[in-house]
Amino acid sequence: DFERQAQALEQVAPITRRRREYDQRSSVGGHGHECSGALPVNIMERSRTSTESPTVNTSDLARTRRHLEGEVAIARLPRLTESLSSTEGELRYGIDGLVDNEGFPGADLHLAGRLQLTCQRCNCPVEFTLDQITRFRFVENEQALEALPIEDDELEALVGSHALNLYEWIEEEAILSLPLVPRHVECSLPMPRGADAALRPNPFAVLTALKKAKSHERH
């Protein structure tokens, strides 16, 4: 029953969740322009943020159907910023606690914001608009997490805690929402280094052509 599950969730635990497949979207809109310098992508490293994050008691959140909302600066989410071309802006979040039809505690997490990625075709910044709601089920422990059916792609599960790190939860979901291969809808491949110089006329060749033209005029 719910009360037994709620008591089992009263534990301090890091963010432990079942990872879903990455978003396969590639084109995220916009047009490219001249630039360079793509950023590396690394989402597996644990967060080393030095700023304190609010915590959430997941059992109370679900039991009381509590609503939370706010925003967090993107710069405070270090693992997320590793995949971005800019740390400017904020992510807005809204959380609604619930108990699902099967009696499990959970919550809907709504994230919204604009993230600056790097186009994998032209290496220029491309804006990605994040606006999604994800439903989570809070489970008792990692064993319960692993026991969930793999084929249920719609179910996002998270090990509950009485002190769940809110920013880590938001950061994890934002990272998993990024397109696998961000690209502009329309852009071109970057020119190889020195290619623009190769397209410019050689001044000595131009001078030689002028001399030949004048020589022909005399004759």
C-alpha positions in Angstrom: 0.0 0.0 0.0 1.0 3.7 -0.3 1.9 4.2 3.4 4.3 1.3 3.3 5.9 2.6 0.1 6.1 6.1 1.6 8.0 4.8 4.7 10.4 2.9 2.5 11.2 6.1 0.6 12.3 7.9 3.7 16.0 7.6 2.9 18.8 9.9 1.7 19.9 8.8 -1.7 21.6 10.2 -4.8 19.7 10.5 -8.1 19.2 6.9 -9.2 16.9 6.3 -12.1 16.3 4.0 -15.0 17.9 5.6 -18.1 15.7 5.8 -21.2 16.9 5.8 -24.8 18.3 9.2 -25.9 16.2 11.4 -28.0 16.9 10.7 -31.7 16.0 14.1 -33.0 18.7 15.8 -35.0 17.6 19.0 -36.7 16.6 21.6 -34.0 15.9 24.6 -36.2 17.5 27.8 -37.4 20.2 28.6 -40.0 23.9 28.4 -39.6 26.5 31.1 -40.0 30.3 31.3 -40.0 31.8 30.2 -36.7 33.9 27.4 -35.2 34.6 25.5 -32.0 32.3 22.7 -31.1 32.0 21.7 -27.4 32.6 18.1 -26.2 29.7 16.1 -24.9 30.0 14.1 -21.6 26.9 13.4 -19.6 28.1 10.5 -17.6 30.4 12.3 -15.1 28.8 12.9 -11.7 27.8 16.5 -10.8 30.4 18.4 -8.9 28.4 21.6 -8.3 29.6 23.6 -5.3 26.3 25.5 -4.9 23.6 24.1 -2.6 20.5 22.7 -4.2 17.0 22.5 -2.6 15.9 19.0 -1.6 12.6 17.3 -2.1 10.9 14.7 0.2 9.5 12.5 -2.6 7.0 10.7 -0.3 5.5 13.9 1.1 5.5 15.4 -2.4 3.4 12.5 -3.8 1.2 12.0 -0.7 0.2 15.7 -0.4 0.0 16.3 -4.2 2.3 19.2 -3.6 3.1 21.7 -6.4 6.6 23.2 -6.7 7.8 25.7 -9.3 10.8 27.9 -9.9 13.8 28.4 -12.1 17.5 27.6 -11.9 20.4 29.3 -13.7 21.8 27.0 -16.4 25.3 27.9 -15.1 24.5 26.0 -11.9 24.1 22.8 -13.8 27.7 21.8 -14.6 27.1 18.5 -16.3 24.5 20.1 -18.6 26.8 23.0 -19.5 29.4 20.6 -20.9 27.0 20.0 -23.8 26.2 23.7 -24.4 27.8 26.5 -26.3 26.6 29.1 -23.8 25.7 29.0 -20.1 23.4 32.0 -20.3 19.7 31.8 -19.2 17.6 29.7 -16.9 15.6 26.6 -16.9 12.0 26.9 -15.5 10.6 23.9 -13.7 7.2 22.8 -12.4 6.6 19.7 -10.3 3.3 18.1 -9.3 3.2 15.3 -6.8 0.8 12.4 -7.5 -0.2 8.9 -6.7 -0.8 6.9 -10.0 -3.6 4.5 -10.8 -1.6 1.6 -9.4 -1.1 3.3 -6.1 2.6 4.2 -6.7 3.9 7.6 -5.6 5.3 9.8 -8.3 5.4 13.3 -9.9 5.1 15.2 -13.2 8.2 17.2 -13.9 7.8 20.1 -16.4 11.0 21.7 -17.8 11.1 24.7 -20.1 13.9 26.8 -21.4 16.2 27.7 -24.4 19.5 25.9 -24.6 22.4 26.8 -26.9 23.9 23.8 -28.5 26.6 23.4 -31.2 25.5 22.3 -34.7 27.3 19.1 -35.6 27.3 20.1 -39.3 28.6 23.6 -39.3 30.0 24.0 -35.7 27.8 27.1 -35.1 25.5 27.7 -32.2 22.0 26.4 -32.6 19.1 27.0 -30.2 17.1 24.1 -28.8 13.8 24.9 -27.1 13.1 22.5 -24.2 9.4 22.3 -23.2 8.3 18.9 -22.0 6.5 17.1 -19.1 7.8 13.8 -17.9 5.9 11.5 -15.4 8.0 9.7 -12.8 7.3 6.9 -10.5 9.2 6.8 -7.2 10.4 3.3 -6.2 11.8 2.0 -2.9 15.3 1.0 -3.9 17.6 0.0 -6.8 16.3 -3.6 -6.8 12.7 -2.3 -7.5 14.2 0.0 -10.1 15.8 -2.9 -12.0 12.7 -5.1 -11.7 10.6 -2.7 -13.8 9.7 -4.0 -17.3 12.3 -2.8 -19.8 9.7 -2.6 -22.6 7.7 0.1 -20.8 9.2 3.1 -22.4 6.6 5.5 -21.1 7.6 4.8 -17.5 10.3 6.9 -15.9 11.3 5.6 -12.5 13.4 7.2 -9.8 14.6 5.9 -6.4 12.8 8.1 -3.9 14.3 9.9 -0.9 13.4 12.3 1.8 16.1 14.6 0.6 16.2 14.3 -3.2 18.6 16.8 -4.8 16.3 19.0 -6.9 18.9 20.5 -9.2 20.4 17.1 -10.0 17.0 15.7 -10.9 16.3 18.7 -13.2 19.8 18.5 -14.7 19.5 14.7 -15.4 16.2 15.1 -17.2 17.5 18.1 -19.2 20.5 16.2 -20.4 18.4 13.2 -21.4 16.2 15.6 -23.4 18.9 17.0 -25.6 19.0 15.9 -29.3 21.5 13.2 -30.0 22.9 15.1 -33.1 22.0 18.8 -32.9 21.8 20.5 -36.3 20.3 23.5 -38.0 17.5 22.8 -40.4 19.6 24.4 -43.1 23.4 25.1 -43.0 26.5 24.1 -44.8 29.7 22.3 -43.8 32.5 24.5 -42.5 35.2 25.4 -44.9 38.6 23.7 -44.3 41.2 26.0 -42.8 42.8 28.0 -45.6 40.0 27.3 -48.0 38.8 30.9 -48.0 42.3 32.0 -48.8 42.5 29.6 -51.7 39.3 31.2 -53.2 40.9 34.7 -53.1 42.8 35.6 -56.3 46.5 35.6 -56.1 47.7 39.3 -56.3 50.7 38.3 -58.4 48.5 36.4 -60.8 46.3 39.4 -61.1 49.3 41.6 -61.8 50.6 39.2 -64.5 47.2 39.2 -66.2 47.1 43.0 -66.3 50.6 43.1 -67.8 49.5 40.6 -70.5 46.4 42.6 -71.2 48.4 45.8 -71.7 50.9 44.0 -73.9 48.1 42.8 -76.2 46.7 46.3 -76.4 50.1 47.6 -77.7 50.1 45.0 -80.4 
